[in-house]
Amino acid sequence: MTSPALRRLALDDAEDVLAGFTADPEMERQGEVKDLESAQTYIRFLTNAEEGNHGFAVDVSDRCAGVVGINGATRHKLGWFFYWMHPDFRGQGLTASAAAAVANWALSSRDSGGGGFERLELGHRVNNPTSGAVAQAAGFIHEGTERKKFLVNGERIDVFTYGRLATDPVPETSPLGLKAP
């Protein structure tokens, strides 16, 4: 088995993306992926750099085990940050290492090959502390609570919000390496 690494998400990852969505019913909150065609649409959206979007695959033995992405608002140098991991690969620290690597890249200047963002934001349900641990490991700082933001199974759920600025310290989490495109 090769060491896990990050690489740009590609249309060839559609089967693995579909597998990630079908393996966990909670994934419906990440998007509308029900078949290969919708998985490809999801990937096209996440890889549309003209819109400021960036999608990265967590590559484990040439398989997309998870995704870390940024939906950008390039005018404001701001990005909505998210991550997910197929259940078979959870609990290994991969999500935290991948999120740290992508956030570090995103908040680096374009002159140095980075994403040129100045601020990243993310949110997670308060009843998902694992996601909060990933956010903190990737250097995000808890900024507040959005009360009753999400409707989940008929119940309103609070959301913890986090931000990371280009001027914030780089986290100590060991980032995954980024494979050349």
mmCIF file of the C-alpha atoms, coordinates in Angstrom:
data_MODEL
# 
_entry.id   MODEL 
# 
loop_
_atom_site.group_PDB 
_atom_site.id 
_atom_site.type_symbol 
_atom_site.label_atom_id 
_atom_site.label_alt_id 
_atom_site.label_comp_id 
_atom_site.label_asym_id 
_atom_site.label_entity_id 
_atom_site.label_seq_id 
_atom_site.pdbx_PDB_ins_code 
_atom_site.Cartn_x 
_atom_site.Cartn_y 
_atom_site.Cartn_z 
_atom_site.occupancy 
_atom_site.B_iso_or_equiv 
_atom_site.pdbx_formal_charge 
_atom_site.auth_seq_id 
_atom_site.auth_comp_id 
_atom_site.auth_asym_id 
_atom_site.auth_atom_id 
_atom_site.pdbx_PDB_model_num 
ATOM 1   C CA . MET A 1 1   ? 0.000   0.000  0.000   1.00 0.00 ? 1   MET A CA 1 
ATOM 2   C CA . THR A 1 2   ? 1.274   3.463  -0.912  1.00 0.00 ? 2   THR A CA 1 
ATOM 3   C CA . SER A 1 3   ? 1.253   6.259  1.639   1.00 0.00 ? 3   SER A CA 1 
ATOM 4   C CA . PRO A 1 4   ? -1.928  8.346  1.661   1.00 0.00 ? 4   PRO A CA 1 
ATOM 5   C CA . ALA A 1 5   ? -1.605  11.659 -0.174  1.00 0.00 ? 5   ALA A CA 1 
ATOM 6   C CA . LEU A 1 6   ? -3.692  14.444 -1.636  1.00 0.00 ? 6   LEU A CA 1 
ATOM 7   C CA . ARG A 1 7   ? -4.285  15.042 -5.304  1.00 0.00 ? 7   ARG A CA 1 
ATOM 8   C CA . ARG A 1 8   ? -6.720  17.040 -7.351  1.00 0.00 ? 8   ARG A CA 1 
ATOM 9   C CA . LEU A 1 9   ? -10.151 15.461 -7.607  1.00 0.00 ? 9   LEU A CA 1 
ATOM 10  C CA . ALA A 1 10  ? -10.837 14.070 -11.107 1.00 0.00 ? 10  ALA A CA 1 
ATOM 11  C CA . LEU A 1 11  ? -13.794 12.681 -13.037 1.00 0.00 ? 11  LEU A CA 1 
ATOM 12  C CA . ASP A 1 12  ? -12.166 9.250  -12.737 1.00 0.00 ? 12  ASP A CA 1 
ATOM 13  C CA . ASP A 1 13  ? -13.023 9.444  -9.017  1.00 0.00 ? 13  ASP A CA 1 
ATOM 14  C CA . ALA A 1 14  ? -16.782 9.307  -9.667  1.00 0.00 ? 14  ALA A CA 1 
ATOM 15  C CA . GLU A 1 15  ? -17.178 5.659  -8.590  1.00 0.00 ? 15  GLU A CA 1 
ATOM 16  C CA . ASP A 1 16  ? -15.331 6.288  -5.327  1.00 0.00 ? 16  ASP A CA 1 
ATOM 17  C CA . VAL A 1 17  ? -17.297 9.489  -4.667  1.00 0.00 ? 17  VAL A CA 1 
ATOM 18  C CA . LEU A 1 18  ? -20.541 7.582  -5.258  1.00 0.00 ? 18  LEU A CA 1 
ATOM 19  C CA . ALA A 1 19  ? -19.312 4.845  -2.898  1.00 0.00 ? 19  ALA A CA 1 
ATOM 20  C CA . GLY A 1 20  ? -18.622 7.456  -0.208  1.00 0.00 ? 20  GLY A CA 1 
ATOM 21  C CA . PHE A 1 21  ? -22.120 8.885  -0.542  1.00 0.00 ? 21  PHE A CA 1 
ATOM 22  C CA . THR A 1 22  ? -23.878 5.524  -0.539  1.00 0.00 ? 22  THR A CA 1 
ATOM 23  C CA . ALA A 1 23  ? -21.866 4.156  2.416   1.00 0.00 ? 23  ALA A CA 1 
ATOM 24  C CA . ASP A 1 24  ? -23.232 6.711  4.888   1.00 0.00 ? 24  ASP A CA 1 
ATOM 25  C CA . PRO A 1 25  ? -26.764 8.156  4.947   1.00 0.00 ? 25  PRO A CA 1 
ATOM 26  C CA . GLU A 1 26  ? -25.385 11.308 6.620   1.00 0.00 ? 26  GLU A CA 1 
ATOM 27  C CA . MET A 1 27  ? -23.654 12.157 3.335   1.00 0.00 ? 27  MET A CA 1 
ATOM 28  C CA . GLU A 1 28  ? -26.885 13.519 1.895   1.00 0.00 ? 28  GLU A CA 1 
ATOM 29  C CA . ARG A 1 29  ? -25.939 16.807 3.601   1.00 0.00 ? 29  ARG A CA 1 
ATOM 30  C CA . GLN A 1 30  ? -22.809 16.997 1.440   1.00 0.00 ? 30  GLN A CA 1 
ATOM 31  C CA . GLY A 1 31  ? -24.693 17.077 -1.846  1.00 0.00 ? 31  GLY A CA 1 
ATOM 32  C CA . GLU A 1 32  ? -26.951 15.264 -4.276  1.00 0.00 ? 32  GLU A CA 1 
ATOM 33  C CA . VAL A 1 33  ? -24.962 12.209 -5.346  1.00 0.00 ? 33  VAL A CA 1 
ATOM 34  C CA . LYS A 1 34  ? -27.161 9.226  -6.211  1.00 0.00 ? 34  LYS A CA 1 
ATOM 35  C CA . ASP A 1 35  ? -25.489 7.704  -9.297  1.00 0.00 ? 35  ASP A CA 1 
ATOM 36  C CA . LEU A 1 36  ? -22.371 8.040  -11.480 1.00 0.00 ? 36  LEU A CA 1 
ATOM 37  C CA . GLU A 1 37  ? -23.788 10.952 -13.446 1.00 0.00 ? 37  GLU A CA 1 
ATOM 38  C CA . SER A 1 38  ? -24.536 12.980 -10.303 1.00 0.00 ? 38  SER A CA 1 
ATOM 39  C CA . ALA A 1 39  ? -21.115 12.042 -8.898  1.00 0.00 ? 39  ALA A CA 1 
ATOM 40  C CA . GLN A 1 40  ? -19.510 13.483 -12.035 1.00 0.00 ? 40  GLN A CA 1 
ATOM 41  C CA . THR A 1 41  ? -21.642 16.635 -11.721 1.00 0.00 ? 41  THR A CA 1 
ATOM 42  C CA . TYR A 1 42  ? -20.481 16.964 -8.093  1.00 0.00 ? 42  TYR A CA 1 
ATOM 43  C CA . ILE A 1 43  ? -16.842 16.598 -9.167  1.00 0.00 ? 43  ILE A CA 1 
ATOM 44  C CA . ARG A 1 44  ? -17.228 19.136 -11.995 1.00 0.00 ? 44  ARG A CA 1 
ATOM 45  C CA . PHE A 1 45  ? -18.621 21.653 -9.515  1.00 0.00 ? 45  PHE A CA 1 
ATOM 46  C CA . LEU A 1 46  ? -15.797 21.063 -7.012  1.00 0.00 ? 46  LEU A CA 1 
ATOM 47  C CA . THR A 1 47  ? -13.112 21.376 -9.668  1.00 0.00 ? 47  THR A CA 1 
ATOM 48  C CA . ASN A 1 48  ? -14.425 24.559 -11.304 1.00 0.00 ? 48  ASN A CA 1 
ATOM 49  C CA . ALA A 1 49  ? -11.480 26.799 -10.452 1.00 0.00 ? 49  ALA A CA 1 
ATOM 50  C CA . GLU A 1 50  ? -12.993 29.667 -12.459 1.00 0.00 ? 50  GLU A CA 1 
ATOM 51  C CA . GLU A 1 51  ? -15.725 29.779 -9.815  1.00 0.00 ? 51  GLU A CA 1 
ATOM 52  C CA . GLY A 1 52  ? -13.091 29.590 -7.064  1.00 0.00 ? 52  GLY A CA 1 
ATOM 53  C CA . ASN A 1 53  ? -13.820 25.943 -6.229  1.00 0.00 ? 53  ASN A CA 1 
ATOM 54  C CA . HIS A 1 54  ? -11.095 23.439 -5.432  1.00 0.00 ? 54  HIS A CA 1 
ATOM 55  C CA . GLY A 1 55  ? -11.602 19.741 -4.791  1.00 0.00 ? 55  GLY A CA 1 
ATOM 56  C CA . PHE A 1 56  ? -8.923  17.409 -3.477  1.00 0.00 ? 56  PHE A CA 1 
ATOM 57  C CA . ALA A 1 57  ? -9.069  13.630 -3.244  1.00 0.00 ? 57  ALA A CA 1 
ATOM 58  C CA . VAL A 1 58  ? -7.571  11.859 -0.257  1.00 0.00 ? 58  VAL A CA 1 
ATOM 59  C CA . ASP A 1 59  ? -5.745  9.191  -2.221  1.00 0.00 ? 59  ASP A CA 1 
ATOM 60  C CA . VAL A 1 60  ? -5.209  5.830  -0.538  1.00 0.00 ? 60  VAL A CA 1 
ATOM 61  C CA . SER A 1 61  ? -3.738  3.198  -2.865  1.00 0.00 ? 61  SER A CA 1 
ATOM 62  C CA . ASP A 1 62  ? -5.071  5.012  -5.949  1.00 0.00 ? 62  ASP A CA 1 
ATOM 63  C CA . ARG A 1 63  ? -8.557  5.215  -4.470  1.00 0.00 ? 63  ARG A CA 1 
ATOM 64  C CA . CYS A 1 64  ? -10.405 8.412  -3.538  1.00 0.00 ? 64  CYS A CA 1 
ATOM 65  C CA . ALA A 1 65  ? -11.077 7.668  0.125   1.00 0.00 ? 65  ALA A CA 1 
ATOM 66  C CA . GLY A 1 66  ? -12.454 11.136 0.867   1.00 0.00 ? 66  GLY A CA 1 
ATOM 67  C CA . VAL A 1 67  ? -12.669 14.722 -0.309  1.00 0.00 ? 67  VAL A CA 1 
ATOM 68  C CA . VAL A 1 68  ? -11.517 18.058 1.049   1.00 0.00 ? 68  VAL A CA 1 
ATOM 69  C CA . GLY A 1 69  ? -12.914 21.018 -0.805  1.00 0.00 ? 69  GLY A CA 1 
ATOM 70  C CA . ILE A 1 70  ? -13.326 24.746 -0.954  1.00 0.00 ? 70  ILE A CA 1 
ATOM 71  C CA . ASN A 1 71  ? -16.263 26.594 -2.458  1.00 0.00 ? 71  ASN A CA 1 
ATOM 72  C CA . GLY A 1 72  ? -14.737 29.961 -3.132  1.00 0.00 ? 72  GLY A CA 1 
ATOM 73  C CA . ALA A 1 73  ? -15.897 33.520 -3.261  1.00 0.00 ? 73  ALA A CA 1 
ATOM 74  C CA . THR A 1 74  ? -12.838 34.756 -5.123  1.00 0.00 ? 74  THR A CA 1 
ATOM 75  C CA . ARG A 1 75  ? -13.897 38.393 -5.085  1.00 0.00 ? 75  ARG A CA 1 
ATOM 76  C CA . HIS A 1 76  ? -13.579 38.338 -1.303  1.00 0.00 ? 76  HIS A CA 1 
ATOM 77  C CA . LYS A 1 77  ? -10.678 35.843 -1.163  1.00 0.00 ? 77  LYS A CA 1 
ATOM 78  C CA . LEU A 1 78  ? -12.957 33.757 1.024   1.00 0.00 ? 78  LEU A CA 1 
ATOM 79  C CA . GLY A 1 79  ? -13.718 30.046 0.898   1.00 0.00 ? 79  GLY A CA 1 
ATOM 80  C CA . TRP A 1 80  ? -16.270 27.691 2.455   1.00 0.00 ? 80  TRP A CA 1 
ATOM 81  C CA . PHE A 1 81  ? -14.227 24.693 3.578   1.00 0.00 ? 81  PHE A CA 1 
ATOM 82  C CA . PHE A 1 82  ? -15.511 21.138 3.935   1.00 0.00 ? 82  PHE A CA 1 
ATOM 83  C CA . TYR A 1 83  ? -14.341 17.542 4.189   1.00 0.00 ? 83  TYR A CA 1 
ATOM 84  C CA . TRP A 1 84  ? -15.685 14.022 4.234   1.00 0.00 ? 84  TRP A CA 1 
ATOM 85  C CA . MET A 1 85  ? -14.211 10.557 4.453   1.00 0.00 ? 85  MET A CA 1 
ATOM 86  C CA . HIS A 1 86  ? -15.584 7.175  3.401   1.00 0.00 ? 86  HIS A CA 1 
ATOM 87  C CA . PRO A 1 87  ? -16.470 5.228  6.591   1.00 0.00 ? 87  PRO A CA 1 
ATOM 88  C CA . ASP A 1 88  ? -13.848 2.557  5.771   1.00 0.00 ? 88  ASP A CA 1 
ATOM 89  C CA . PHE A 1 89  ? -11.091 5.155  6.201   1.00 0.00 ? 89  PHE A CA 1 
ATOM 90  C CA . ARG A 1 90  ? -12.316 7.081  9.236   1.00 0.00 ? 90  ARG A CA 1 
ATOM 91  C CA . GLY A 1 91  ? -10.488 7.017  12.568  1.00 0.00 ? 91  GLY A CA 1 
ATOM 92  C CA . GLN A 1 92  ? -6.994  7.037  11.048  1.00 0.00 ? 92  GLN A CA 1 
ATOM 93  C CA . GLY A 1 93  ? -6.273  10.763 11.236  1.00 0.00 ? 93  GLY A CA 1 
ATOM 94  C CA . LEU A 1 94  ? -6.466  11.099 7.448   1.00 0.00 ? 94  LEU A CA 1 
ATOM 95  C CA . THR A 1 95  ? -9.201  13.716 7.464   1.00 0.00 ? 95  THR A CA 1 
ATOM 96  C CA . ALA A 1 96  ? -7.313  16.003 9.853   1.00 0.00 ? 96  ALA A CA 1 
ATOM 97  C CA . SER A 1 97  ? -4.041  15.632 7.926   1.00 0.00 ? 97  SER A CA 1 
ATOM 98  C CA . ALA A 1 98  ? -5.805  16.235 4.602   1.00 0.00 ? 98  ALA A CA 1 
ATOM 99  C CA . ALA A 1 99  ? -7.755  19.228 5.929   1.00 0.00 ? 99  ALA A CA 1 
ATOM 100 C CA . ALA A 1 100 ? -4.581  20.770 7.362   1.00 0.00 ? 100 ALA A CA 1 
ATOM 101 C CA . ALA A 1 101 ? -2.773  20.352 4.038   1.00 0.00 ? 101 ALA A CA 1 
ATOM 102 C CA . VAL A 1 102 ? -5.570  21.876 1.964   1.00 0.00 ? 102 VAL A CA 1 
ATOM 103 C CA . ALA A 1 103 ? -6.085  24.779 4.381   1.00 0.00 ? 103 ALA A CA 1 
ATOM 104 C CA . ASN A 1 104 ? -2.338  25.473 4.414   1.00 0.00 ? 104 ASN A CA 1 
ATOM 105 C CA . TRP A 1 105 ? -2.314  25.478 0.590   1.00 0.00 ? 105 TRP A CA 1 
ATOM 106 C CA . ALA A 1 106 ? -5.455  27.616 0.321   1.00 0.00 ? 106 ALA A CA 1 
ATOM 107 C CA . LEU A 1 107 ? -4.150  30.289 2.688   1.00 0.00 ? 107 LEU A CA 1 
ATOM 108 C CA . SER A 1 108 ? -0.754  30.531 0.961   1.00 0.00 ? 108 SER A CA 1 
ATOM 109 C CA . SER A 1 109 ? -0.207  33.221 -1.635  1.00 0.00 ? 109 SER A CA 1 
ATOM 110 C CA . ARG A 1 110 ? -0.691  32.494 -5.309  1.00 0.00 ? 110 ARG A CA 1 
ATOM 111 C CA . ASP A 1 111 ? 2.894   33.665 -5.852  1.00 0.00 ? 111 ASP A CA 1 
ATOM 112 C CA . SER A 1 112 ? 4.059   30.693 -3.792  1.00 0.00 ? 112 SER A CA 1 
ATOM 113 C CA . GLY A 1 113 ? 1.726   28.266 -5.598  1.00 0.00 ? 113 GLY A CA 1 
ATOM 114 C CA . GLY A 1 114 ? -1.073  28.494 -3.038  1.00 0.00 ? 114 GLY A CA 1 
ATOM 115 C CA . GLY A 1 115 ? -4.747  29.230 -3.350  1.00 0.00 ? 115 GLY A CA 1 
ATOM 116 C CA . GLY A 1 116 ? -4.553  32.920 -2.476  1.00 0.00 ? 116 GLY A CA 1 
ATOM 117 C CA . PHE A 1 117 ? -7.444  32.838 -0.008  1.00 0.00 ? 117 PHE A CA 1 
ATOM 118 C CA . GLU A 1 118 ? -7.362  35.147 3.000   1.00 0.00 ? 118 GLU A CA 1 
ATOM 119 C CA . ARG A 1 119 ? -10.140 33.484 5.010   1.00 0.00 ? 119 ARG A CA 1 
ATOM 120 C CA . LEU A 1 120 ? -11.660 30.016 5.200   1.00 0.00 ? 120 LEU A CA 1 
ATOM 121 C CA . GLU A 1 121 ? -14.898 29.210 6.997   1.00 0.00 ? 121 GLU A CA 1 
ATOM 122 C CA . LEU A 1 122 ? -16.614 25.998 7.999   1.00 0.00 ? 122 LEU A CA 1 
ATOM 123 C CA . GLY A 1 123 ? -19.442 24.806 10.166  1.00 0.00 ? 123 GLY A CA 1 
ATOM 124 C CA . HIS A 1 124 ? -20.555 21.530 11.697  1.00 0.00 ? 124 HIS A CA 1 
ATOM 125 C CA . ARG A 1 125 ? -23.511 20.331 13.702  1.00 0.00 ? 125 ARG A CA 1 
ATOM 126 C CA . VAL A 1 126 ? -22.933 20.561 17.452  1.00 0.00 ? 126 VAL A CA 1 
ATOM 127 C CA . ASN A 1 127 ? -23.729 16.844 17.708  1.00 0.00 ? 127 ASN A CA 1 
ATOM 128 C CA . ASN A 1 128 ? -20.742 16.004 15.476  1.00 0.00 ? 128 ASN A CA 1 
ATOM 129 C CA . PRO A 1 129 ? -17.700 16.623 17.704  1.00 0.00 ? 129 PRO A CA 1 
ATOM 130 C CA . THR A 1 130 ? -15.457 14.575 15.408  1.00 0.00 ? 130 THR A CA 1 
ATOM 131 C CA . SER A 1 131 ? -15.852 17.214 12.706  1.00 0.00 ? 131 SER A CA 1 
ATOM 132 C CA . GLY A 1 132 ? -14.917 19.881 15.251  1.00 0.00 ? 132 GLY A CA 1 
ATOM 133 C CA . ALA A 1 133 ? -11.773 17.965 16.162  1.00 0.00 ? 133 ALA A CA 1 
ATOM 134 C CA . VAL A 1 134 ? -10.798 17.862 12.476  1.00 0.00 ? 134 VAL A CA 1 
ATOM 135 C CA . ALA A 1 135 ? -11.425 21.608 12.137  1.00 0.00 ? 135 ALA A CA 1 
ATOM 136 C CA . GLN A 1 136 ? -9.263  22.400 15.148  1.00 0.00 ? 136 GLN A CA 1 
ATOM 137 C CA . ALA A 1 137 ? -6.499  20.051 13.979  1.00 0.00 ? 137 ALA A CA 1 
ATOM 138 C CA . ALA A 1 138 ? -6.512  21.945 10.665  1.00 0.00 ? 138 ALA A CA 1 
ATOM 139 C CA . GLY A 1 139 ? -5.984  25.252 12.484  1.00 0.00 ? 139 GLY A CA 1 
ATOM 140 C CA . PHE A 1 140 ? -9.546  26.569 12.470  1.00 0.00 ? 140 PHE A CA 1 
ATOM 141 C CA . ILE A 1 141 ? -10.698 28.656 15.428  1.00 0.00 ? 141 ILE A CA 1 
ATOM 142 C CA . HIS A 1 142 ? -14.190 28.325 16.879  1.00 0.00 ? 142 HIS A CA 1 
ATOM 143 C CA . GLU A 1 143 ? -15.963 31.626 16.243  1.00 0.00 ? 143 GLU A CA 1 
ATOM 144 C CA . GLY A 1 144 ? -19.496 31.023 17.398  1.00 0.00 ? 144 GLY A CA 1 
ATOM 145 C CA . THR A 1 145 ? -22.742 29.123 17.265  1.00 0.00 ? 145 THR A CA 1 
ATOM 146 C CA . GLU A 1 146 ? -25.494 29.532 14.708  1.00 0.00 ? 146 GLU A CA 1 
ATOM 147 C CA . ARG A 1 147 ? -28.615 28.581 16.593  1.00 0.00 ? 147 ARG A CA 1 
ATOM 148 C CA . LYS A 1 148 ? -31.048 26.133 15.000  1.00 0.00 ? 148 LYS A CA 1 
ATOM 149 C CA . LYS A 1 149 ? -29.379 26.489 11.586  1.00 0.00 ? 149 LYS A CA 1 
ATOM 150 C CA . PHE A 1 150 ? -29.867 23.010 10.085  1.00 0.00 ? 150 PHE A CA 1 
ATOM 151 C CA . LEU A 1 151 ? -33.060 21.017 9.833   1.00 0.00 ? 151 LEU A CA 1 
ATOM 152 C CA . VAL A 1 152 ? -32.131 17.353 10.357  1.00 0.00 ? 152 VAL A CA 1 
ATOM 153 C CA . ASN A 1 153 ? -34.827 14.682 10.528  1.00 0.00 ? 153 ASN A CA 1 
ATOM 154 C CA . GLY A 1 154 ? -37.410 17.294 11.485  1.00 0.00 ? 154 GLY A CA 1 
ATOM 155 C CA . GLU A 1 155 ? -35.268 18.754 14.292  1.00 0.00 ? 155 GLU A CA 1 
ATOM 156 C CA . ARG A 1 156 ? -33.471 22.116 14.267  1.00 0.00 ? 156 ARG A CA 1 
ATOM 157 C CA . ILE A 1 157 ? -29.768 21.674 15.072  1.00 0.00 ? 157 ILE A CA 1 
ATOM 158 C CA . ASP A 1 158 ? -27.237 24.297 16.192  1.00 0.00 ? 158 ASP A CA 1 
ATOM 159 C CA . VAL A 1 159 ? -24.049 24.678 14.171  1.00 0.00 ? 159 VAL A CA 1 
ATOM 160 C CA . PHE A 1 160 ? -20.589 25.586 15.445  1.00 0.00 ? 160 PHE A CA 1 
ATOM 161 C CA . THR A 1 161 ? -18.757 27.936 13.085  1.00 0.00 ? 161 THR A CA 1 
ATOM 162 C CA . TYR A 1 162 ? -15.017 28.173 12.603  1.00 0.00 ? 162 TYR A CA 1 
ATOM 163 C CA . GLY A 1 163 ? -12.653 30.392 10.673  1.00 0.00 ? 163 GLY A CA 1 
ATOM 164 C CA . ARG A 1 164 ? -9.024  30.363 9.709   1.00 0.00 ? 164 ARG A CA 1 
ATOM 165 C CA . LEU A 1 165 ? -7.166  33.384 8.397   1.00 0.00 ? 165 LEU A CA 1 
ATOM 166 C CA . ALA A 1 166 ? -4.024  33.513 6.318   1.00 0.00 ? 166 ALA A CA 1 
ATOM 167 C CA . THR A 1 167 ? -2.415  35.299 9.283   1.00 0.00 ? 167 THR A CA 1 
ATOM 168 C CA . ASP A 1 168 ? -3.325  32.574 11.790  1.00 0.00 ? 168 ASP A CA 1 
ATOM 169 C CA . PRO A 1 169 ? -0.574  30.191 12.915  1.00 0.00 ? 169 PRO A CA 1 
ATOM 170 C CA . VAL A 1 170 ? -0.063  27.049 10.856  1.00 0.00 ? 170 VAL A CA 1 
ATOM 171 C CA . PRO A 1 171 ? -1.308  24.067 12.888  1.00 0.00 ? 171 PRO A CA 1 
ATOM 172 C CA . GLU A 1 172 ? 1.062   21.432 14.216  1.00 0.00 ? 172 GLU A CA 1 
ATOM 173 C CA . THR A 1 173 ? -0.946  18.658 12.506  1.00 0.00 ? 173 THR A CA 1 
ATOM 174 C CA . SER A 1 174 ? 1.239   16.811 10.039  1.00 0.00 ? 174 SER A CA 1 
ATOM 175 C CA . PRO A 1 175 ? -0.271  17.540 6.613   1.00 0.00 ? 175 PRO A CA 1 
ATOM 176 C CA . LEU A 1 176 ? -0.635  14.971 3.851   1.00 0.00 ? 176 LEU A CA 1 
ATOM 177 C CA . GLY A 1 177 ? 1.630   15.501 0.875   1.00 0.00 ? 177 GLY A CA 1 
ATOM 178 C CA . LEU A 1 178 ? 0.164   16.825 -2.359  1.00 0.00 ? 178 LEU A CA 1 
ATOM 179 C CA . LYS A 1 179 ? 0.792   14.738 -5.479  1.00 0.00 ? 179 LYS A CA 1 
ATOM 180 C CA . ALA A 1 180 ? 1.677   16.691 -8.605  1.00 0.00 ? 180 ALA A CA 1 
ATOM 181 C CA . PRO A 1 181 ? -1.201  16.885 -11.096 1.00 0.00 ? 181 PRO A CA 1 
# 
